[in-house]
Structure formats: structure tokens, C-alpha cells
Amino acid sequence: MHGAEPLSLRPAPDWAGAAQLLIDGCAHAEGASDRVELLERLCDALGQQLYPAFLKVLCVVAEHGSGAAQAAVAQALVDALAQGRLPSGRRPAWGAVPGAPGALRGGGEPLGPIEYLCAWQVQADGPPSARQAAFTASLGRLLGLLAHAPLAREAYRARLRMVAQDPISGVLSRDTRAGLQALADGWHDGSGPGAAQAVQAFMQSVDGRRPPPAGGLLLRSA
């Protein structure tokens, strides 16, 4: 369509309303296929450029939804994992020039909610510290959301390990893949403390692999 406006969100999106629609749809779906189709329709409506909005909706469910509401959405994500239809987004391939033709066409599979968020933290422009608070809160919420569905943690840990061990796709940097591996290894429990431990494992892995800031180490006074 000529002259079409670029995809964008309204100035004040109704995140709570979107989360409630997702909860209602997942809770009243007749089966796994219907739940997965609902997730796919939501992501298709947003499009690749607005995939982060889908993550925002999931975080709202995790933060404000009841246990039953979170379980319904988490089960939809598990069903999507089992069917190989997890709603995913694409980020520019590692080292690609933003906005260049083909920059969003990575050689590997698109990224699911957790690995997409982790890639954003490591690979987005600007100082990582400026994003850390939002990242740790969002990742903790996603991990906590998945804890409400049986077998969700193990299923997603397997996915993270698969993505971390795929160095040839060019989508993720080495640091991001190492962080995903640490996240999967440190995600021992689905509870709140377990999610926090997994987030910490990711951050420690990534921070430990970054070079020191320019100017060298700060000298301590005697």
C-alpha cells in the first residue's frame, strides 16, 4: 500500500486491556491448537517491528494476573513450544548495519520472548547499565510467568540451550549465547527466587565477558 504509515503504537496503549484479552482467549480456548493460534494472531497483528509490545503484554500478565490467569497464558506458550510455533521476533543479525537491506533476516530461527529480551540487553545501542533495571524486571516476570505451567521451565531451558549452541546463525553475539547458556543452567526453580537466580546468572555471565571500560581500572587510595 503506497503512502501507508509505519507501524507504531498509540501514544497511550491499553496494556491492561490487551493483557485481559489475551488471558480471556487463552482461558476459554478449546485446546492447545486454539491457544497457539491466538498467540500467533496477536503477534501477526503487531508485526515484527512491534514484537516488543507482545513481550510487554506478557509482562503485564505476569505482574498483575491472578495465578489462574498466568497459568492460562503460560500453558499457551508451552503448547506453542511443543508445536514449534512459539511467537518469535527478529533482531538485526549480529554486526549488521541497522536499517540496511536484509538486516532483520538472520540465518537462524527467530527469537522467542526470553532470548529476544536477552539479545536486546546485550546488543542494543547505548550503555547496558541504562537498560539493566528494565531488563532484569522484565526477564524475571517472563520466567515467573512460565513457572505457572507444568514442564514449562524444562521445555524453555532446552530451547535456550539449543539457541546458545547455534554459533553459525549470526543472529546472536558470542556474549549473548554464553549468557543464554548460563541462564538455562542457573534456572533451577520456577519460583520467584529461582527466577531471580537465573537472571543473576545471565548478568554475571555477560558482565564477566565484557572488556573493562576505557581508561583502565580505578585506583583506590591507600
C-alpha positions in Angstrom: 0.0 0.0 0.0 1.5 3.3 -1.1 1.8 6.0 1.5 0.9 3.7 4.3 2.1 4.9 7.7 4.8 2.9 9.5 3.7 0.5 12.2 3.5 2.3 15.6 1.7 2.1 18.9 -0.8 4.6 20.1 0.5 7.3 22.4 -1.1 5.5 25.4 -1.6 1.8 24.7 -4.1 0.0 26.8 -1.7 -2.7 28.1 -4.1 -3.9 30.7 -6.9 -4.3 28.2 -4.6 -6.2 25.8 -3.4 -8.5 28.6 -7.1 -9.2 29.6 -8.0 -10.1 26.1 -5.0 -12.5 25.9 -6.0 -14.0 29.3 -9.6 -14.5 28.3 -8.7 -16.0 25.0 -6.2 -18.5 26.5 -8.6 -19.4 29.3 -11.5 -20.1 27.1 -9.7 -21.8 24.2 -11.0 -25.3 23.5 -7.5 -26.8 23.2 -3.8 -26.4 22.6 -4.1 -25.5 18.9 -6.6 -22.8 19.6 -4.4 -21.3 22.3 -1.4 -21.3 19.9 -3.4 -19.8 17.1 -4.5 -17.0 19.5 -0.8 -16.2 20.2 0.1 -16.2 16.6 -2.8 -13.9 15.6 -1.7 -11.4 18.3 1.9 -11.4 17.0 0.8 -11.3 13.4 -1.4 -8.3 14.1 1.5 -6.5 15.8 4.1 -7.4 13.2 7.9 -7.9 13.6 8.6 -4.2 14.3 6.2 -4.3 17.3 7.2 -7.7 18.7 8.4 -5.9 21.9 4.8 -4.9 22.5 3.9 -8.6 22.7 6.6 -9.0 25.4 5.1 -6.1 27.3 1.7 -7.7 27.3 3.2 -10.9 28.7 4.9 -8.9 31.4 1.6 -7.2 32.4 0.0 -10.7 32.7 2.9 -11.8 34.9 2.8 -8.7 37.1 -0.9 -8.3 37.5 -2.6 -11.5 36.5 -4.0 -14.0 39.0 -2.4 -17.4 39.3 -5.1 -18.9 37.1 -4.7 -16.1 34.5 -0.9 -16.6 34.4 -1.3 -20.4 34.2 -3.6 -20.0 31.1 -1.1 -17.8 29.2 1.9 -19.9 30.3 0.2 -23.0 29.1 -0.4 -21.3 25.7 3.3 -20.6 25.5 4.2 -24.2 26.4 1.8 -25.5 23.8 3.4 -23.2 21.2 6.9 -24.6 22.2 5.7 -28.2 21.9 4.3 -27.5 18.4 7.3 -25.5 17.2 5.1 -22.4 16.8 6.4 -20.1 19.6 5.6 -16.5 18.7 9.0 -15.0 17.9 10.6 -11.8 16.7 13.7 -11.0 14.7 16.6 -8.7 15.6 19.3 -7.4 13.3 21.9 -10.0 12.7 25.0 -9.5 15.0 27.2 -7.0 13.3 24.6 -5.9 10.7 24.2 -2.2 10.0 20.8 -1.1 11.4 18.3 -0.2 8.6 20.4 -1.9 5.9 18.5 -4.2 3.5 18.2 -7.7 5.0 19.3 -6.6 8.4 16.4 -8.3 10.0 16.9 -11.6 8.1 19.1 -13.7 10.3 20.2 -17.1 9.2 18.8 -18.9 12.2 15.4 -19.2 13.7 13.7 -16.1 15.1 14.0 -15.4 18.8 11.4 -16.3 21.4 10.4 -13.9 24.2 13.3 -14.7 26.6 16.1 -14.9 24.1 14.8 -11.8 22.3 14.9 -9.8 25.5 18.4 -11.1 26.4 19.7 -10.1 23.0 18.2 -6.6 23.4 20.0 -6.2 26.7 23.4 -7.2 25.3 23.3 -6.0 21.7 21.2 -2.8 21.7 22.9 0.5 21.3 23.8 2.6 24.4 25.2 1.7 27.7 23.9 -1.6 29.0 23.6 -0.2 32.5 20.8 2.2 31.3 18.7 -0.8 30.3 19.5 -3.1 33.2 16.7 -2.3 35.6 14.0 -2.7 32.9 15.7 -5.9 31.6 16.0 -7.6 35.0 12.4 -6.8 35.9 11.0 -8.0 32.6 13.1 -11.2 32.4 12.1 -12.1 36.0 8.5 -11.6 35.1 8.7 -13.8 32.0 10.5 -16.6 33.9 7.9 -16.3 36.7 5.1 -16.5 34.2 6.4 -19.7 32.7 6.6 -21.2 36.2 2.8 -21.4 36.3 2.7 -24.1 33.6 3.8 -27.7 34.2 7.1 -28.6 32.4 7.4 -25.1 31.1 10.8 -24.4 32.7 12.4 -27.6 31.4 10.9 -27.0 27.9 12.2 -23.5 27.7 15.6 -24.4 29.2 16.0 -26.9 26.4 15.2 -24.2 23.9 17.7 -21.8 25.4 20.4 -24.4 25.2 19.6 -25.1 21.6 19.8 -21.4 20.7 23.0 -20.9 22.7 24.7 -23.7 20.9 24.0 -22.3 17.4 27.0 -20.1 16.6 26.5 -20.2 12.8 23.2 -18.3 12.6 24.8 -14.9 13.0 21.8 -13.7 14.9 23.3 -13.6 18.4 26.7 -12.5 19.6 29.0 -14.9 21.5 28.4 -13.0 24.7 24.6 -13.3 24.3 24.8 -17.1 23.6 27.1 -17.5 26.6 24.6 -15.6 28.7 21.7 -17.8 27.5 23.6 -20.9 28.4 24.2 -19.5 31.9 20.6 -18.6 32.2 19.5 -22.1 31.3 22.0 -23.6 33.7 21.0 -21.3 36.5 17.3 -21.7 36.1 16.9 -24.4 38.7 13.5 -23.4 40.1 10.4 -21.8 38.8 9.6 -19.8 41.9 10.4 -16.1 42.4 13.8 -16.7 44.0 14.6 -19.3 41.2 13.8 -16.7 38.5 16.0 -14.1 40.3 18.8 -16.6 40.4 18.5 -17.3 36.7 18.5 -13.6 35.9 21.6 -13.1 38.0 23.4 -16.0 36.3 22.8 -14.3 32.9 24.0 -11.0 34.1 27.1 -12.4 35.7 28.0 -14.3 32.6 27.6 -11.3 30.3 29.3 -8.8 32.6 32.2 -11.2 33.1 32.8 -11.3 29.4 32.7 -7.6 28.7 36.1 -5.7 28.5 36.8 -3.1 31.2 35.7 0.4 30.4 38.2 2.7 28.7 40.6 4.4 31.0 41.6 1.3 32.9 40.9 0.3 36.4 40.2 2.9 39.0 42.9 3.3 41.6 42.0 3.0 45.2 43.5 5.4 47.7 45.7 3.8 50.3 
